[in-house]
Amino acid sequence: MDLNFDRIAKLFRLKGDGVLFTEARTHPSYAHEHRTAVDNQRLEFLGDAILDFCVSEVLFGREPENDEGWLTRTRAQLVSTDALAAFAREHRLGEVLRVGKGAREHLLHSDNVLADLVEALLAATYCEGSLDDARQVARLILDFGLAQIEEAGALDPKSALQEVVQAIGRQAPRYVVLEQSGPAHATQFRVEVQIETHGVGVGEGRSKRLAERAAASRALASKAYEALSTVELSPESIESATTAAINISGPEVKE
């Protein structure tokens, strides 16, 4: 057996020649060309749930002082597409992925494909072994993720930007696609985040989600939104801020 196959199988506590290991690394593009092959989408579905559970369990046990909000945000960081794709690249999981002809080059650069591969392999661990085996693998993913993130439990950039923008009485940010380029399998998006009519950050990414996050991160880093605190509020902003205040304080009580 190829040494890399053997290494990855052992990483996930799987039999290198096992049916589940083969299924977990079979992309739909390969199954489409080979009718007897089974793709990894069902395993990915199961692996997503298993990973959520295992990461939740570990965080709950390790962090007794942190509240539900922190636990939820940290779990989201650790099981995100970006985090799982980084884990896949660290362990060169893409090298064992079975894909259709001519698709390997661009699929190995896809965060979604790599994240699906991690989740499918974890599900195979659970099905071939046990929940305890899956827990051990999930801890590897969790510990790798914790070492990569800057601040566990931090708000994602879009949520953080929305908080600071609303704090200065402005409408929630909106995200506008400025440009979409590249072939379907490797599309690049360029997105601007706007506060009312003011652009405060531009980001790029392989998906709209990643481009929006990049734009929000740049807006937070530049603090361009701060200049808007001295700009006259539009009628729409006043109405939005008033509505938000009513929603927060609750309905008016009449005597």
Summary of the structure (lengths in Angstrom):
residues: 255
radius of gyration: 22.2
end to end distance: 80.5
largest distance: 80.5
contacts: 796
relative contact order: 0.11
helix: 62%
strand: 10%
